[in-house]
Amino acid sequence: MKKSLVIVLAMLMILSFTLTACGPKTPAAEPAAPAAPTEAPKEAQELTINLFAEVSTLDFQACSSSGEIQIYNWIMEGLTRSAGGGSVKPGIAEKYEASPDGKVWTFHLRDAKWSDGKPVTANDFKYGWMRAIDPKTPRDYTYFLYDIVNAEEYSQGKATADQVGIKVVDDKTLEVTLKQPVTYFDYMTSFSTFAPVRQDFAEQVGDKLNTSPETFLSNGPFKVESWTHESEMVFVKNPEYWDAASIKLDKVTGLMIAEDSTEFNMYEAGELDHTIALNADQKAALTKGEVRKYSDGSVWFIDFNTKHKILKNKNIRKAMTYAIDRKSLIENVAKMPWVPAMAFVQPDIIPDADGKTPWRNAKPGYFKDNDVETAKQLLEQGMKELGITSIPKMKIMCNENATGQMYAQALQEMWKKNLNIEVELEPVPSSVRIDRQQKHDFDMSYAGWGPDYPDPMTDLDLYVTGGGNNDPDYSNPEYDALIKAAKAEPDKAKKFEMMRKAEDILMDDMPIGPLYFRYRNYGVREYVKGFERDSFAPDIQFIYAWIEGKN
Amino acid sequence: MFKYILKRIAGALVTVWIVVSLTWFMMQAIPGDPFQNERRVIPELKEQLRKYYGLDKPLVVQYGVYMKNFAQGNLGMSFLRKNRMVNTIIKEGLPYSASLGLRAIAVGFIVGISLGIVAALNHNKGWDRFSIFVAILGVSIPGFVIAATLQWFLGVKLKILPVAQWKSFAHTIMPTFALSLTMIAQVARFMRSSMLDVIGQDYIKTAKAKGLSTMKIIWSHEIRNAILPVITILGPWIAFVLTGSFVIETIFAIPGIGKFYVQSINAQDYPLITGITAFMGVLMVFMNLLVDILYGLIDPRIRLDGSSK
């Protein structure tokens, strides 16, 4: 027995020696900067933010999550740059114009440099875009370029590279030919899939591209100084950026804090300058900085399986939707700053044809919240149409986490109380939920959607017959025709009129029952100026921010 | 002797093969695939992606490819961290997890043993009750509650320790304590009952009758004998060290490998989950093998075939 003690202790010691040898190394402390000789001390222009988690990839053509697109926006610049609120402004392209039929876009590049001092050219864009559709390396967002002539064909090996509608006219001019007019193409070019990549550098680093500080080449406001995987990324100002004069921050540290209570504690302890979100308790307990609210862009709803024996009836779908008390769900159950949704397209963030007024303003909602009376009538009518006298038990699929089940439970109670309909909860892991939604293997499902670009089409496009995200398996030829016509329509006013009609149809057929538009509270320190959150990726916008009044 | 070692190694290889194969096939049984997303990938593209990653081939072929690479020490590319090898992820994360775990074991063992001794020597008195109180606390309060409370109290209120991350010694204190609390509780209880058992033995009476000093009796007779059974629970705790803690690593934002156990399953990252499980499996089997061989060397009575008498 004593021998075993000795063995175990010996093992422990060996193990500890081995592990200390390869233990995490803390970087040696940097020598203190010499004190500024004269003048009042300038405030350190340093910001510490929360990145939430390690990104999946920073191969820009493969980026798809909001965290990845954020970082792209900080260290890179496309032809255009996201300017918040879903608008864009000229980026590396000084100016650009579309042909009258909206199919040929010409971008004129300004004098801009990469972080190694070499110029950014039209060919860098072509090379990056061709990477995105390279048939040898498919990526999630390859289809973002499918509006370009022959891009889809090339990515599937059905066309050659020189047939793709991306033309380098000269070093400073890029001409893009589209299959159909895309009125928001300048918005698309701000997206990371459309990133420029310099051929010589990419070939030199190979598949290590953008995986460690030395394999990044930046043409944006900041560049990557260090990257400790799963822990933190440090960005510093890029002096070669063409608009470096407008950038005030010298250093931004992005920590990866996934736990929201930890994030809150770090914020309160002064280790973070902002929080990604605040729940109701945290909002009340916050003692530093201020609480701000923004729309995270998402709309939440119930997917009704339109092929289900009961839910195939639109009056029953409507009854289920009208009988929900959204206000109570938001205020009493979720306790979040959300807004009841009685329509599909998000308020505030999606502009109408004039590009300014929110689309939602013209028609805030299609029905009343918690309209139990109408719901009962519709239910009765629907049952008559189906020739049934009672509604059999149905199921609602939801995420298995605590909040997912809690919200679905609230709906379950409302349906029981208001319509006397029994609904059973089906909690599943999100990967299973997505898989089953896609296969239309559910009665009802609790789902959400966030916009890709500031145009109602980002939402409405979902429900065309056979669409990849058409989980309810909805099909209405009239709806399909309107969406198709709107996409091909170069006249913005006419296009928006068609989309309006499409939303009318969707809300009358109700394959989805809208629940709420999600807004979030977050904390930010009072000395951080010019820091914003946006409903469209990139969410966190700090490139023009500065620190004032911290000391 | 040589034959004994060979047999053990053969047994270890079979165990590793079973662990890896089971994990691999179980991951395939989960519905869905790694390329699904709330934002659907268009079907043609999904097919291209599956082909690119070799997921379009029959399962048996995929398994063969995986095992071939595995035998060469290549655990494949992660899906969750697209441009990183599973080998790299483990290599970078393991030192953090292991460092945290070893600290927690050292603290848990030393504090637990001390608490148990003090409790036994003060049987049914204040110290005894205190140690029972700590034991109940440690077993019943979940790690994340302790962690969050510590963060708020020591980090936010008193500002004496950093709230999270793993950068300096100060950063390691709270996570180490949070992780070791359960162990302190368990070890203290074991040590206490073991000590009480020993104290009642005849040889202690003999020692007293011989006129040995109290300190000498406690040290050479009571503690030395009582600690042996406690060693047996160290085994499972060593396993704990190596695997990292999902909860503590997440709360304190420590870049270890503990969190991948949950994340890689949710993301259906077959290479990552299989790689991590396989790595742990190999490590455990290797540790066991080493112990067995040492046993064999030290104690000639232990032989697998029982031949050498």
Interface residues (C-beta under 8 A of the other chain):
Chain A: M1 K2 K3 S4 L5 I7 V8 A10 M11 L12 L15 S16 L19 T20 C22 G23 P24 T26 E54 S56 T57 L58 D59 A62 S64 P135 T137 P138 R139 D140 T142 Y143 S155 Q156 D207 K208 L209 N210 T211 T228 H229 E230 S231 E232 L255 M256 I257 A258 E259 S261 T262 N265 M266 E268 A269 E271 P429 S430 S431 V432 I434 D435 R436 Q438 G448 W449 D452 G468 N469
Chain B: I30 P31 G32 D33 F35 Q36 N37 E38 R39 R40 V41 I42 P43 E44 L45 Q48 L49 Y52 L80 R81 K82 N83 R84 I89 E92 G93 P95 Y96 A98 S99 L102 I105 A148 Q151 W152 G155 V156 K159 P162 V163 A164 Q165 W166 K167 S168 I227 L228 I231 L234 G235 I238 V241 T250 I251 F252 A253 P255 K259 N266 A267 Q268 M287 L290 V291 L294 Y295 I298 D299
